[in-house]
Amino acid sequence: MPLIALVFVTVVWGLTFVQVKDAVAVYPMFAFLAVRFAIGSIALFPFALVRARRRPWKRGVVAGALLGLLVAGAYAFQTAGLMHTTVSGSGFVTGLYVVLTPLLALVMLRRRIGRATWLAVALSGFGFAMLSGVPQGSRSGNALVLVSALLWAAQIVLMERFAPRFDPLILALTEMAFCLVCFTTIALWKGELSVPHGWMVWGALLVTGLLASAFAFLVQSWAQQRMSAVRTAIVFALEPVFAAVFGVLLAGDRLGWLGWGGCAVIMLGIALAEPAAGRALRGLIVRAPVSEEVG
């Protein structure tokens, strides 16, 4: 079921926050991204090669390259913005892609959005504000992260247009391959590219490369053959919820009542837009251990 598959993707993305945070503390971020997408591309290449012999693929490659450009740009702007703003502010502004997606879908696809969906989007945006805090840091940093959110929203909207027309495997592979080229170029330019060392870094690279990239991009390409961009964006709002939960369980983070309230509001938005997902996941946040807020 596409909905359940996308929820599982958000679980994987949420889990990798802890791993990536530890890995990039000892290994440069752009080098990490280059190796991550290299692993993901290598994993999908043999399967895509077999598939390409059976059906046309060239136009899918062009579409995948465009999507890859948006993803690479989103990562790059988000990383640049983090240098000039706070982590919490970056998290909130990035989460605005949930709000931007229906607006872009309305403009680019002439997609009419129902009232319940707009309410779900508004609740998700408010939940992001509670979970991440009011944006702080410089205006330039927040502006760069806002560009990242806009690029993520554009990727989701264009995936709705491309996914039904092209093979999801070809889309996913070319999307990752284009990210690989972009991040390798940046890492080489910055003089950061080197062979990773240590089980912690390699563990994070394998999990993010195989699950958070190859598997996740493939699932998104497949799921959006059957789901709209707006529904996809609303389900993706679960990513920071799972990141918060795993941060508490695995990294000793203290979220506090405001943070858990934000998770609950996001879950309410999911339940309004996707009742099945809301019923399946409601208990996760309700039963999660609540920690006292620092300070």
VEXRO-575252 format. One record per residue (C-alpha): residue number from 1; x, y, z. Coordinates in Angstrom, 2 decimals, always signed. Layout:
// residues N
<r><pos>NUM</pos><u>X</u><v>Y</v><w>Z</w></r>
...
***
This chain:
// residues 295
<r><pos>1</pos><u>+0.00</u><v>+0.00</v><w>+0.00</w></r>
<r><pos>2</pos><u>+1.56</u><v>+3.35</v><w>-1.03</w></r>
<r><pos>3</pos><u>+0.51</u><v>+5.12</v><w>+2.17</w></r>
<r><pos>4</pos><u>+2.12</u><v>+2.56</v><w>+4.47</w></r>
<r><pos>5</pos><u>+5.26</u><v>+2.51</v><w>+2.29</w></r>
<r><pos>6</pos><u>+5.65</u><v>+6.29</v><w>+2.60</w></r>
<r><pos>7</pos><u>+5.12</u><v>+6.12</v><w>+6.36</w></r>
<r><pos>8</pos><u>+7.92</u><v>+3.55</v><w>+6.57</w></r>
<r><pos>9</pos><u>+10.13</u><v>+5.93</v><w>+4.58</w></r>
<r><pos>10</pos><u>+9.53</u><v>+8.66</v><w>+7.19</w></r>
<r><pos>11</pos><u>+10.47</u><v>+6.15</v><w>+9.92</w></r>
<r><pos>12</pos><u>+13.78</u><v>+5.49</v><w>+8.15</w></r>
<r><pos>13</pos><u>+14.45</u><v>+9.20</v><w>+7.63</w></r>
<r><pos>14</pos><u>+13.66</u><v>+9.93</v><w>+11.27</w></r>
<r><pos>15</pos><u>+15.99</u><v>+7.18</v><w>+12.46</w></r>
<r><pos>16</pos><u>+18.89</u><v>+8.38</v><w>+10.32</w></r>
<r><pos>17</pos><u>+18.89</u><v>+11.84</v><w>+11.93</w></r>
<r><pos>18</pos><u>+20.78</u><v>+10.43</v><w>+14.90</w></r>
<r><pos>19</pos><u>+23.25</u><v>+8.52</v><w>+12.72</w></r>
<r><pos>20</pos><u>+23.93</u><v>+11.41</v><w>+10.35</w></r>
<r><pos>21</pos><u>+24.41</u><v>+13.87</v><w>+13.21</w></r>
<r><pos>22</pos><u>+27.14</u><v>+11.66</v><w>+14.71</w></r>
<r><pos>23</pos><u>+28.75</u><v>+10.85</v><w>+11.35</w></r>
<r><pos>24</pos><u>+29.08</u><v>+14.42</v><w>+10.01</w></r>
<r><pos>25</pos><u>+30.71</u><v>+15.44</v><w>+13.29</w></r>
<r><pos>26</pos><u>+33.81</u><v>+13.50</v><w>+12.18</w></r>
<r><pos>27</pos><u>+33.39</u><v>+13.33</v><w>+8.38</w></r>
<r><pos>28</pos><u>+32.66</u><v>+16.33</v><w>+6.08</w></r>
<r><pos>29</pos><u>+29.00</u><v>+16.71</v><w>+5.14</w></r>
<r><pos>30</pos><u>+29.32</u><v>+17.10</v><w>+1.36</w></r>
<r><pos>31</pos><u>+31.73</u><v>+14.16</v><w>+1.22</w></r>
<r><pos>32</pos><u>+29.20</u><v>+12.19</v><w>+3.27</w></r>
<r><pos>33</pos><u>+26.42</u><v>+13.09</v><w>+0.84</w></r>
<r><pos>34</pos><u>+28.59</u><v>+12.15</v><w>-2.16</w></r>
<r><pos>35</pos><u>+29.40</u><v>+8.70</v><w>-0.75</w></r>
<r><pos>36</pos><u>+25.80</u><v>+8.22</v><w>+0.41</w></r>
<r><pos>37</pos><u>+24.39</u><v>+8.77</v><w>-3.07</w></r>
<r><pos>38</pos><u>+27.19</u><v>+6.71</v><w>-4.60</w></r>
<r><pos>39</pos><u>+26.11</u><v>+3.74</v><w>-2.47</w></r>
<r><pos>40</pos><u>+22.45</u><v>+4.30</v><w>-3.36</w></r>
<r><pos>41</pos><u>+23.21</u><v>+4.60</v><w>-7.08</w></r>
<r><pos>42</pos><u>+25.35</u><v>+1.44</v><w>-7.11</w></r>
<r><pos>43</pos><u>+22.60</u><v>-0.48</v><w>-5.29</w></r>
<r><pos>44</pos><u>+19.94</u><v>+0.37</v><w>-7.90</w></r>
<r><pos>45</pos><u>+22.10</u><v>+0.32</v><w>-11.03</w></r>
<r><pos>46</pos><u>+21.98</u><v>-3.47</v><w>-11.79</w></r>
<r><pos>47</pos><u>+18.19</u><v>-3.55</v><w>-11.46</w></r>
<r><pos>48</pos><u>+17.75</u><v>-0.43</v><w>-13.59</w></r>
<r><pos>49</pos><u>+20.06</u><v>-1.87</v><w>-16.24</w></r>
<r><pos>50</pos><u>+17.84</u><v>-4.95</v><w>-16.58</w></r>
<r><pos>51</pos><u>+14.70</u><v>-2.82</v><w>-16.61</w></r>
<r><pos>52</pos><u>+16.09</u><v>-0.44</v><w>-19.25</w></r>
<r><pos>53</pos><u>+16.44</u><v>-3.34</v><w>-21.70</w></r>
<r><pos>54</pos><u>+12.74</u><v>-4.09</v><w>-21.50</w></r>
<r><pos>55</pos><u>+11.14</u><v>-0.65</v><w>-21.81</w></r>
<r><pos>56</pos><u>+12.00</u><v>+2.90</v><w>-22.96</w></r>
<r><pos>57</pos><u>+14.04</u><v>+4.81</v><w>-20.40</w></r>
<r><pos>58</pos><u>+15.67</u><v>+7.87</v><w>-21.96</w></r>
<r><pos>59</pos><u>+12.86</u><v>+10.33</v><w>-21.21</w></r>
<r><pos>60</pos><u>+12.71</u><v>+8.99</v><w>-17.67</w></r>
<r><pos>61</pos><u>+16.38</u><v>+9.82</v><w>-17.27</w></r>
<r><pos>62</pos><u>+15.74</u><v>+13.45</v><w>-18.24</w></r>
<r><pos>63</pos><u>+12.91</u><v>+13.69</v><w>-15.71</w></r>
<r><pos>64</pos><u>+15.00</u><v>+12.01</v><w>-13.03</w></r>
<r><pos>65</pos><u>+17.88</u><v>+14.41</v><w>-13.66</w></r>
<r><pos>66</pos><u>+15.56</u><v>+17.39</v><w>-13.15</w></r>
<r><pos>67</pos><u>+14.29</u><v>+15.88</v><w>-9.89</w></r>
<r><pos>68</pos><u>+17.87</u><v>+15.17</v><w>-8.85</w></r>
<r><pos>69</pos><u>+18.80</u><v>+18.80</v><w>-9.47</w></r>
<r><pos>70</pos><u>+16.00</u><v>+19.90</v><w>-7.14</w></r>
<r><pos>71</pos><u>+17.07</u><v>+17.44</v><w>-4.42</w></r>
<r><pos>72</pos><u>+20.74</u><v>+18.42</v><w>-4.67</w></r>
<r><pos>73</pos><u>+19.81</u><v>+22.10</v><w>-4.56</w></r>
<r><pos>74</pos><u>+17.58</u><v>+21.52</v><w>-1.53</w></r>
<r><pos>75</pos><u>+20.40</u><v>+19.82</v><w>+0.38</w></r>
<r><pos>76</pos><u>+22.92</u><v>+22.49</v><w>-0.63</w></r>
<r><pos>77</pos><u>+20.72</u><v>+25.46</v><w>+0.36</w></r>
<r><pos>78</pos><u>+19.74</u><v>+23.79</v><w>+3.62</w></r>
<r><pos>79</pos><u>+23.39</u><v>+23.14</v><w>+4.49</w></r>
<r><pos>80</pos><u>+24.39</u><v>+26.71</v><w>+3.59</w></r>
<r><pos>81</pos><u>+21.51</u><v>+28.08</v><w>+5.64</w></r>
<r><pos>82</pos><u>+22.51</u><v>+26.04</v><w>+8.68</w></r>
<r><pos>83</pos><u>+25.76</u><v>+28.00</v><w>+8.80</w></r>
<r><pos>84</pos><u>+23.81</u><v>+31.21</v><w>+9.50</w></r>
<r><pos>85</pos><u>+20.78</u><v>+30.08</v><w>+11.51</w></r>
<r><pos>86</pos><u>+19.85</u><v>+27.80</v><w>+14.39</w></r>
<r><pos>87</pos><u>+19.08</u><v>+24.10</v><w>+14.06</w></r>
<r><pos>88</pos><u>+15.56</u><v>+24.59</v><w>+15.42</w></r>
<r><pos>89</pos><u>+14.90</u><v>+27.49</v><w>+13.07</w></r>
<r><pos>90</pos><u>+16.19</u><v>+25.46</v><w>+10.13</w></r>
<r><pos>91</pos><u>+13.91</u><v>+22.57</v><w>+11.09</w></r>
<r><pos>92</pos><u>+10.85</u><v>+24.79</v><w>+11.16</w></r>
<r><pos>93</pos><u>+11.59</u><v>+26.60</v><w>+7.89</w></r>
<r><pos>94</pos><u>+12.41</u><v>+23.31</v><w>+6.11</w></r>
<r><pos>95</pos><u>+9.09</u><v>+21.92</v><w>+7.32</w></r>
<r><pos>96</pos><u>+7.28</u><v>+24.67</v><w>+5.46</w></r>
<r><pos>97</pos><u>+7.49</u><v>+22.48</v><w>+2.34</w></r>
<r><pos>98</pos><u>+4.30</u><v>+20.88</v><w>+3.68</w></r>
<r><pos>99</pos><u>+2.60</u><v>+24.27</v><w>+3.27</w></r>
<r><pos>100</pos><u>+4.36</u><v>+25.17</v><w>+0.02</w></r>
<r><pos>101</pos><u>+3.52</u><v>+21.89</v><w>-1.74</w></r>
<r><pos>102</pos><u>-0.26</u><v>+22.51</v><w>-2.11</w></r>
<r><pos>103</pos><u>+0.45</u><v>+26.07</v><w>-3.24</w></r>
<r><pos>104</pos><u>+2.83</u><v>+24.85</v><w>-5.95</w></r>
<r><pos>105</pos><u>+0.42</u><v>+22.06</v><w>-6.90</w></r>
<r><pos>106</pos><u>-2.28</u><v>+24.68</v><w>-7.32</w></r>
<r><pos>107</pos><u>-0.05</u><v>+26.81</v><w>-9.57</w></r>
<r><pos>108</pos><u>+1.85</u><v>+24.14</v><w>-11.50</w></r>
<r><pos>109</pos><u>-0.73</u><v>+21.35</v><w>-11.78</w></r>
<r><pos>110</pos><u>-3.96</u><v>+23.35</v><w>-11.35</w></r>
<r><pos>111</pos><u>-4.73</u><v>+20.90</v><w>-8.55</w></r>
<r><pos>112</pos><u>-7.78</u><v>+21.83</v><w>-6.47</w></r>
<r><pos>113</pos><u>-7.24</u><v>+21.33</v><w>-2.75</w></r>
<r><pos>114</pos><u>-10.13</u><v>+20.42</v><w>-0.44</w></r>
<r><pos>115</pos><u>-10.86</u><v>+22.20</v><w>+2.83</w></r>
<r><pos>116</pos><u>-9.92</u><v>+19.19</v><w>+4.95</w></r>
<r><pos>117</pos><u>-6.57</u><v>+19.01</v><w>+3.23</w></r>
<r><pos>118</pos><u>-5.89</u><v>+22.72</v><w>+3.78</w></r>
<r><pos>119</pos><u>-6.74</u><v>+22.23</v><w>+7.45</w></r>
<r><pos>120</pos><u>-4.35</u><v>+19.29</v><w>+7.62</w></r>
<r><pos>121</pos><u>-1.62</u><v>+21.41</v><w>+6.01</w></r>
<r><pos>122</pos><u>-2.24</u><v>+24.26</v><w>+8.46</w></r>
<r><pos>123</pos><u>-2.07</u><v>+21.89</v><w>+11.43</w></r>
<r><pos>124</pos><u>+1.16</u><v>+20.36</v><w>+10.15</w></r>
<r><pos>125</pos><u>+2.71</u><v>+23.82</v><w>+9.80</w></r>
<r><pos>126</pos><u>+1.62</u><v>+24.78</v><w>+13.31</w></r>
<r><pos>127</pos><u>+2.98</u><v>+21.48</v><w>+14.62</w></r>
<r><pos>128</pos><u>+6.34</u><v>+22.23</v><w>+13.01</w></r>
<r><pos>129</pos><u>+6.39</u><v>+25.59</v><w>+14.82</w></r>
<r><pos>130</pos><u>+5.74</u><v>+23.89</v><w>+18.18</w></r>
<r><pos>131</pos><u>+8.26</u><v>+21.13</v><w>+17.52</w></r>
<r><pos>132</pos><u>+11.10</u><v>+23.29</v><w>+16.16</w></r>
<r><pos>133</pos><u>+10.46</u><v>+26.64</v><w>+17.81</w></r>
<r><pos>134</pos><u>+10.10</u><v>+30.10</v><w>+16.29</w></r>
<r><pos>135</pos><u>+12.72</u><v>+30.62</v><w>+13.55</w></r>
<r><pos>136</pos><u>+15.83</u><v>+32.34</v><w>+14.90</w></r>
<r><pos>137</pos><u>+19.21</u><v>+33.25</v><w>+13.46</w></r>
<r><pos>138</pos><u>+19.93</u><v>+35.65</v><w>+10.61</w></r>
<r><pos>139</pos><u>+17.44</u><v>+36.50</v><w>+7.90</w></r>
<r><pos>140</pos><u>+19.90</u><v>+35.37</v><w>+5.25</w></r>
<r><pos>141</pos><u>+20.23</u><v>+31.93</v><w>+6.84</w></r>
<r><pos>142</pos><u>+16.47</u><v>+31.46</v><w>+7.13</w></r>
<r><pos>143</pos><u>+16.07</u><v>+32.71</v><w>+3.54</w></r>
<r><pos>144</pos><u>+18.49</u><v>+30.05</v><w>+2.28</w></r>
<r><pos>145</pos><u>+16.61</u><v>+27.33</v><w>+4.16</w></r>
<r><pos>146</pos><u>+13.32</u><v>+28.65</v><w>+2.77</w></r>
<r><pos>147</pos><u>+14.73</u><v>+28.17</v><w>-0.75</w></r>
<r><pos>148</pos><u>+15.52</u><v>+24.60</v><w>+0.28</w></r>
<r><pos>149</pos><u>+11.91</u><v>+24.06</v><w>+1.41</w></r>
<r><pos>150</pos><u>+10.65</u><v>+25.48</v><w>-1.90</w></r>
<r><pos>151</pos><u>+12.89</u><v>+23.06</v><w>-3.83</w></r>
<r><pos>152</pos><u>+11.63</u><v>+20.09</v><w>-1.77</w></r>
<r><pos>153</pos><u>+8.05</u><v>+21.14</v><w>-2.50</w></r>
<r><pos>154</pos><u>+8.82</u><v>+21.45</v><w>-6.23</w></r>
<r><pos>155</pos><u>+10.38</u><v>+17.97</v><w>-6.22</w></r>
<r><pos>156</pos><u>+7.26</u><v>+16.47</v><w>-4.67</w></r>
<r><pos>157</pos><u>+4.95</u><v>+18.29</v><w>-7.10</w></r>
<r><pos>158</pos><u>+6.96</u><v>+17.35</v><w>-10.20</w></r>
<r><pos>159</pos><u>+7.17</u><v>+13.75</v><w>-8.99</w></r>
<r><pos>160</pos><u>+3.36</u><v>+13.65</v><w>-9.16</w></r>
<r><pos>161</pos><u>+3.62</u><v>+14.62</v><w>-12.84</w></r>
<r><pos>162</pos><u>+6.53</u><v>+12.32</v><w>-13.76</w></r>
<r><pos>163</pos><u>+5.86</u><v>+9.20</v><w>-11.66</w></r>
<r><pos>164</pos><u>+2.83</u><v>+7.93</v><w>-13.63</w></r>
<r><pos>165</pos><u>+4.68</u><v>+8.40</v><w>-16.94</w></r>
<r><pos>166</pos><u>+8.08</u><v>+6.84</v><w>-16.25</w></r>
<r><pos>167</pos><u>+9.56</u><v>+3.77</v><w>-14.61</w></r>
<r><pos>168</pos><u>+10.02</u><v>+4.45</v><w>-10.86</w></r>
<r><pos>169</pos><u>+13.34</u><v>+2.58</v><w>-10.84</w></r>
<r><pos>170</pos><u>+14.78</u><v>+4.73</v><w>-13.63</w></r>
<r><pos>171</pos><u>+13.53</u><v>+7.90</v><w>-11.94</w></r>
<r><pos>172</pos><u>+15.04</u><v>+6.95</v><w>-8.59</w></r>
<r><pos>173</pos><u>+18.40</u><v>+5.94</v><w>-10.04</w></r>
<r><pos>174</pos><u>+18.89</u><v>+9.04</v><w>-12.20</w></r>
<r><pos>175</pos><u>+17.70</u><v>+11.26</v><w>-9.33</w></r>
<r><pos>176</pos><u>+20.39</u><v>+9.82</v><w>-7.05</w></r>
<r><pos>177</pos><u>+23.06</u><v>+9.75</v><w>-9.77</w></r>
<r><pos>178</pos><u>+22.56</u><v>+13.46</v><w>-10.42</w></r>
<r><pos>179</pos><u>+22.86</u><v>+14.15</v><w>-6.67</w></r>
<r><pos>180</pos><u>+26.06</u><v>+12.07</v><w>-6.69</w></r>
<r><pos>181</pos><u>+27.57</u><v>+14.23</v><w>-9.45</w></r>
<r><pos>182</pos><u>+26.60</u><v>+17.48</v><w>-7.73</w></r>
<r><pos>183</pos><u>+27.87</u><v>+16.54</v><w>-4.26</w></r>
<r><pos>184</pos><u>+31.06</u><v>+14.96</v><w>-5.56</w></r>
<r><pos>185</pos><u>+31.82</u><v>+18.17</v><w>-7.45</w></r>
<r><pos>186</pos><u>+31.21</u><v>+20.28</v><w>-4.32</w></r>
<r><pos>187</pos><u>+33.26</u><v>+17.95</v><w>-2.09</w></r>
<r><pos>188</pos><u>+36.17</u><v>+18.01</v><w>-4.55</w></r>
<r><pos>189</pos><u>+35.98</u><v>+21.80</v><w>-4.85</w></r>
<r><pos>190</pos><u>+36.07</u><v>+22.13</v><w>-1.05</w></r>
<r><pos>191</pos><u>+38.87</u><v>+19.57</v><w>-0.79</w></r>
<r><pos>192</pos><u>+36.77</u><v>+17.39</v><w>+1.55</w></r>
<r><pos>193</pos><u>+36.50</u><v>+14.14</v><w>-0.38</w></r>
<r><pos>194</pos><u>+38.41</u><v>+11.30</v><w>+1.27</w></r>
<r><pos>195</pos><u>+37.93</u><v>+7.63</v><w>+2.15</w></r>
<r><pos>196</pos><u>+35.57</u><v>+7.33</v><w>+5.16</w></r>
<r><pos>197</pos><u>+36.99</u><v>+5.67</v><w>+8.27</w></r>
<r><pos>198</pos><u>+35.30</u><v>+4.02</v><w>+11.24</w></r>
<r><pos>199</pos><u>+32.27</u><v>+1.79</v><w>+11.71</w></r>
<r><pos>200</pos><u>+30.11</u><v>+4.69</v><w>+12.87</w></r>
<r><pos>201</pos><u>+30.59</u><v>+6.62</v><w>+9.62</w></r>
<r><pos>202</pos><u>+30.30</u><v>+3.54</v><w>+7.41</w></r>
<r><pos>203</pos><u>+27.21</u><v>+2.38</v><w>+9.29</w></r>
<r><pos>204</pos><u>+25.54</u><v>+5.75</v><w>+8.70</w></r>
<r><pos>205</pos><u>+26.60</u><v>+5.72</v><w>+5.03</w></r>
<r><pos>206</pos><u>+25.20</u><v>+2.23</v><w>+4.43</w></r>
<r><pos>207</pos><u>+21.88</u><v>+2.93</v><w>+6.16</w></r>
<r><pos>208</pos><u>+21.38</u><v>+6.31</v><w>+4.47</w></r>
<r><pos>209</pos><u>+22.65</u><v>+5.08</v><w>+1.11</w></r>
<r><pos>210</pos><u>+20.60</u><v>+1.88</v><w>+0.95</w></r>
<r><pos>211</pos><u>+17.49</u><v>+2.70</v><w>+2.98</w></r>
<r><pos>212</pos><u>+17.19</u><v>+6.50</v><w>+3.22</w></r>
<r><pos>213</pos><u>+18.20</u><v>+7.02</v><w>-0.44</w></r>
<r><pos>214</pos><u>+17.84</u><v>+3.98</v><w>-2.75</w></r>
<r><pos>215</pos><u>+14.81</u><v>+2.51</v><w>-1.00</w></r>
<r><pos>216</pos><u>+13.21</u><v>+5.84</v><w>-0.09</w></r>
<r><pos>217</pos><u>+13.54</u><v>+7.44</v><w>-3.53</w></r>
<r><pos>218</pos><u>+12.26</u><v>+4.28</v><w>-5.19</w></r>
<r><pos>219</pos><u>+9.25</u><v>+4.12</v><w>-2.86</w></r>
<r><pos>220</pos><u>+8.43</u><v>+7.78</v><w>-3.46</w></r>
<r><pos>221</pos><u>+8.59</u><v>+7.30</v><w>-7.25</w></r>
<r><pos>222</pos><u>+6.32</u><v>+4.25</v><w>-6.98</w></r>
<r><pos>223</pos><u>+3.91</u><v>+5.69</v><w>-4.41</w></r>
<r><pos>224</pos><u>+3.35</u><v>+8.95</v><w>-6.29</w></r>
<r><pos>225</pos><u>+2.03</u><v>+6.97</v><w>-9.21</w></r>
<r><pos>226</pos><u>-0.95</u><v>+6.46</v><w>-6.91</w></r>
<r><pos>227</pos><u>-0.89</u><v>+9.42</v><w>-4.49</w></r>
<r><pos>228</pos><u>-1.00</u><v>+13.17</v><w>-5.06</w></r>
<r><pos>229</pos><u>+1.83</u><v>+15.54</v><w>-4.19</w></r>
<r><pos>230</pos><u>-0.18</u><v>+17.15</v><w>-1.39</w></r>
<r><pos>231</pos><u>-1.00</u><v>+13.82</v><w>+0.28</w></r>
<r><pos>232</pos><u>+2.65</u><v>+12.82</v><w>-0.03</w></r>
<r><pos>233</pos><u>+3.85</u><v>+16.05</v><w>+1.59</w></r>
<r><pos>234</pos><u>+1.42</u><v>+15.63</v><w>+4.49</w></r>
<r><pos>235</pos><u>+2.63</u><v>+12.08</v><w>+5.13</w></r>
<r><pos>236</pos><u>+6.24</u><v>+13.32</v><w>+4.94</w></r>
<r><pos>237</pos><u>+5.39</u><v>+15.63</v><w>+7.85</w></r>
<r><pos>238</pos><u>+5.88</u><v>+12.52</v><w>+10.00</w></r>
<r><pos>239</pos><u>+9.65</u><v>+12.70</v><w>+9.42</w></r>
<r><pos>240</pos><u>+10.38</u><v>+15.24</v><w>+12.20</w></r>
<r><pos>241</pos><u>+8.01</u><v>+13.38</v><w>+14.50</w></r>
<r><pos>242</pos><u>+9.99</u><v>+10.16</v><w>+14.14</w></r>
<r><pos>243</pos><u>+13.24</u><v>+12.13</v><w>+14.32</w></r>
<r><pos>244</pos><u>+12.10</u><v>+13.54</v><w>+17.67</w></r>
<r><pos>245</pos><u>+11.03</u><v>+10.14</v><w>+18.98</w></r>
<r><pos>246</pos><u>+14.28</u><v>+8.44</v><w>+17.99</w></r>
<r><pos>247</pos><u>+16.24</u><v>+11.39</v><w>+19.36</w></r>
<r><pos>248</pos><u>+14.66</u><v>+10.78</v><w>+22.75</w></r>
<r><pos>249</pos><u>+15.03</u><v>+7.00</v><w>+22.60</w></r>
<r><pos>250</pos><u>+18.53</u><v>+6.75</v><w>+21.13</w></r>
<r><pos>251</pos><u>+20.33</u><v>+10.04</v><w>+21.70</w></r>
<r><pos>252</pos><u>+19.02</u><v>+11.17</v><w>+25.08</w></r>
<r><pos>253</pos><u>+17.29</u><v>+14.27</v><w>+23.70</w></r>
<r><pos>254</pos><u>+14.79</u><v>+16.11</v><w>+25.89</w></r>
<r><pos>255</pos><u>+11.81</u><v>+17.26</v><w>+23.88</w></r>
<r><pos>256</pos><u>+9.52</u><v>+18.74</v><w>+26.53</w></r>
<r><pos>257</pos><u>+5.76</u><v>+19.19</v><w>+26.50</w></r>
<r><pos>258</pos><u>+5.77</u><v>+21.81</v><w>+23.74</w></r>
<r><pos>259</pos><u>+7.70</u><v>+19.50</v><w>+21.43</w></r>
<r><pos>260</pos><u>+5.46</u><v>+16.54</v><w>+22.16</w></r>
<r><pos>261</pos><u>+2.47</u><v>+18.81</v><w>+21.63</w></r>
<r><pos>262</pos><u>+3.85</u><v>+19.69</v><w>+18.20</w></r>
<r><pos>263</pos><u>+4.15</u><v>+15.99</v><w>+17.39</w></r>
<r><pos>264</pos><u>+0.54</u><v>+15.48</v><w>+18.43</w></r>
<r><pos>265</pos><u>-0.68</u><v>+18.39</v><w>+16.27</w></r>
<r><pos>266</pos><u>+1.19</u><v>+17.02</v><w>+13.26</w></r>
<r><pos>267</pos><u>-0.39</u><v>+13.62</v><w>+13.93</w></r>
<r><pos>268</pos><u>-3.81</u><v>+15.27</v><w>+14.04</w></r>
<r><pos>269</pos><u>-3.15</u><v>+16.80</v><w>+10.63</w></r>
<r><pos>270</pos><u>-2.12</u><v>+13.39</v><w>+9.28</w></r>
<r><pos>271</pos><u>-5.28</u><v>+11.83</v><w>+10.72</w></r>
<r><pos>272</pos><u>-7.45</u><v>+14.44</v><w>+8.99</w></r>
<r><pos>273</pos><u>-5.80</u><v>+13.95</v><w>+5.61</w></r>
<r><pos>274</pos><u>-5.11</u><v>+10.20</v><w>+5.90</w></r>
<r><pos>275</pos><u>-7.44</u><v>+8.57</v><w>+8.47</w></r>
<r><pos>276</pos><u>-5.85</u><v>+5.14</v><w>+8.00</w></r>
<r><pos>277</pos><u>-2.39</u><v>+6.48</v><w>+8.78</w></r>
<r><pos>278</pos><u>-3.72</u><v>+8.39</v><w>+11.76</w></r>
<r><pos>279</pos><u>-5.29</u><v>+5.27</v><w>+13.28</w></r>
<r><pos>280</pos><u>-2.16</u><v>+3.21</v><w>+12.70</w></r>
<r><pos>281</pos><u>+0.26</u><v>+5.73</v><w>+14.19</w></r>
<r><pos>282</pos><u>-1.73</u><v>+7.58</v><w>+16.84</w></r>
<r><pos>283</pos><u>-0.52</u><v>+5.37</v><w>+19.64</w></r>
<r><pos>284</pos><u>+3.15</u><v>+5.97</v><w>+18.87</w></r>
<r><pos>285</pos><u>+3.18</u><v>+9.57</v><w>+20.08</w></r>
<r><pos>286</pos><u>+0.62</u><v>+9.08</v><w>+22.86</w></r>
<r><pos>287</pos><u>+2.67</u><v>+6.30</v><w>+24.46</w></r>
<r><pos>288</pos><u>+6.10</u><v>+7.77</v><w>+23.83</w></r>
<r><pos>289</pos><u>+8.15</u><v>+8.57</v><w>+26.96</w></r>
<r><pos>290</pos><u>+7.88</u><v>+12.27</v><w>+27.84</w></r>
<r><pos>291</pos><u>+11.05</u><v>+13.99</v><w>+29.02</w></r>
<r><pos>292</pos><u>+11.35</u><v>+17.26</v><w>+30.87</w></r>
<r><pos>293</pos><u>+12.44</u><v>+20.20</v><w>+28.78</w></r>
<r><pos>294</pos><u>+15.97</u><v>+21.48</v><w>+29.32</w></r>
<r><pos>295</pos><u>+16.13</u><v>+24.84</v><w>+31.09</w></r>
***
